């Protein structure tokens, strides 16, 4: 059976972004089919009042409702793939607006998560997930010069979808990098678990 991977990218630098280049290298090494959702090349429409109101109805609208058309398409992309790679920059300590909008479409009550007495419960199948985070500065212990709200935020989002053990890979200090892009990418690939190579 062919393995299918969904790559979600959110860098304004698109194909030139080191995170995107690394993500495509990882995907090509894994083989199988690759579905790319480039949130910059194809920006998502802002949430509408109809969509927001539909989420709070006592009787949920059917999945086939036009109100949920874009949300359904994005969720079905997730459901139709076996692995997920998210390549994103860190913007102002967190996720960029383009990725946040994707989250707001795929994280949907009664569809990808349920509300239970113990909190939100993910309804999607768990899958190997890699999050590649690029940043101009440093945000991890030792060299940290800024806070990191991106990692805990995305961990909580993925857990709510049903994805329990995402792997995070960080490309830091890119503004002041002293290595070539090729060296940075090769070093990052060598740090990945075997599942991604």
N, C-alpha and C positions, 0 to 999 in steps of 0.2 A: 504494500500500500504506500502511495506517495505521501510524504510528509508535506504539509502546507504551513507556511509561515506568514504571519501578518506583520509588516513593518510599518509602524506609525512614526512619522518624522515631523518635527516642529521647528526646525531651524530656518531663520530668514536667509541663511547662506545656502540653503538647499544642498545641491550635490557637492558644493565646495566645503561644506561643514565637515570637520574631522569626525564628529559623531556619526554623521550619515555615511561617510566613507567606511568607517569601521563597521557599522551595522550591515552594510551591503557585503563587505568582505566576509563577515561571520555567516551571513545568509548564504553566500555562494559556496562556502566551505561545507555547510550542512547539506546542500543540495535540495532537491525537491522543488515544489512550486513556491513562488514568492508573490504575495499580494502587497502592494505598497499603497498606503494612505498618506499622501503628502499634504499636510494641513496648511502649508504655505502656498503651494502651487494651486491647490483647490480649497480655498478658505470655506469654512462652514458658515451657513447663514446664522445670524444671531437667533437666540431663543425668542419665540413670539409669545404674546399674551395667551393665545389659544393653547399653546403647548404647556405653558406654566399652569393654566387653569385645569387642563386635562389631567395633570399629575395628581390633583387634589380631589378629583371626583369620587363620590362614594362608590359608584359603579364604574370601574375602569372602562375606558373606550377599548374597542377591539384593536388588536395589533394592526389590522388592515386599514384603520382610520388614516385619512390623509394627514391628520395632525402629527402622526407618528412616523410618517414616511421616511424622513431622513434618519431619525433615531433607529428605526428598524433596519435600514440599510447598513448602518455602522455596526449595530449589534450582530447582524447576520454575518458580517465580515469576521467578527470575533468568533462566532459559533462555527464558522466553516473552516477554521484554521486550527492547527495542532500546537503551534508555538507562537509566542508574541515577542516582538522586539520593539521597544520604544526608544527612539533616539531624540533627545531633547536638550536644548541649552538650559542653563539656569538663568532666569531673568529676575533681577532684584530679589534674590534669595529664594525664589520659588519657581513654579512652572509658568511657561509663557502662556499668553492669552489664548493662542490657537489650540494648545493642548488642553487647556481648561475647558474650552467649548466642546471639544471631543468628549471629555469626561462627562460633561453635563448632558450629552446626548446618550451615552452608553450606560451611565449609571442611573437606571430608571426603576422606580418602585413598581412592584408586581411583574416586572419583566426580567431584570438582571439581579435584583435583590428583593428580599421580603423583609418586612418589619416584624420582629418577634419580641417576646418578653426579654430575651437576652441581648437585644439590639438588632442591627441589620445583619441579614444572613445572605451570602452570595448564592445565586442560582445558576451561574455558569460553571461549566466544567473547569477544573483546575488544569493548568498547562505550564510547561516550562516557559518562563518569562525573563527576559533580559532587558534591563533599563540602562541605557548609556547616557550619562549626564556630562555635558561639556560646560566648562565655566572658565571665564577669563582669569579669575582669581582663585584663591584657595579657601576651602570651607571645612576641611576635615581636621581632626585633632593633629597637632604638631605644627602645621603650617597655616592654620586657620586665621583668616583675616575678615571673615564675614559669616553670618549665620546661614544655616541650611534648613529651610522649611520644605524644600522639594522632596527629600527622601521620605520623611514621615508622612507627608501628604499623599504621595503616590503609593506608599505601602498601605495606607488606610483605604485608598480608593480600590486598589487591586484586591485587597482582602474582602472588601464589600462586594466585589464582583464574583468572588470565589477563587481567586488566585492567591495561594497561600505562601509561597516561598520565592518571590522574585529575586533575581540576582542583580545587584547594582554594580556598574563599572563606571569609574570616574576619570574623565580627562580634565585635569585641573591646570590652572596657571597658563592657559593657552595664549594670553596676551603677551606674556613675557617668556614664551617657550624658547629653549636653547637647543632643542632637538628638531630634526626635520619631521614634517608630517608623517612620512613613511615610517620613521623610527618610532614615533609615538603610537602609530597604529599597530605595528608589529609587537611592541612591548605590551600593548593592551590585549592583543589576541593571545599572547603567551600566558597572560594572567587568568584567562577564562578556564572554566571547568571543561572537561572533555566533552560534555553534552553539546557544547556550542562549536566544537571543532570537528 
